[in-house]
Amino acid sequence: MTKVYMVFLHSVLPVFGAFTALLECEEPMINRVGDCITKLTKELLERFIDLQVIYEADLFLEINYTDPTVQVTDRQLRLSNQAIYSQRRS
């Protein structure tokens, strides 16, 4: 299970790349932070919440994340091929 967790982290970390780069920029970028946070939130939500629910919500805060009916099923989770292969072997 630890290998699957590590592969999951490996697949998620690039999502944070643009956001981290923006925060590390030495130039003033305050005008781009809001859009970058929205993009990051959307990319993370798309991995766990039904896409229709995301696009129908006016605000991400309106989504009831704990409601199982808005969450994707285990089969719909976006895992890398390496994670799937590792899970099958264990």
Secondary structure, DSSP 8 states (H G I E B T S, - for coil): -HHHHHHHHHHHGGGGHHHHHHHH-SS--HHHHHHHHHHHHHHHHHHHB-HHHHHH-SSGGGS-TT-TTTB--GGGS---HHHHHHHHH-
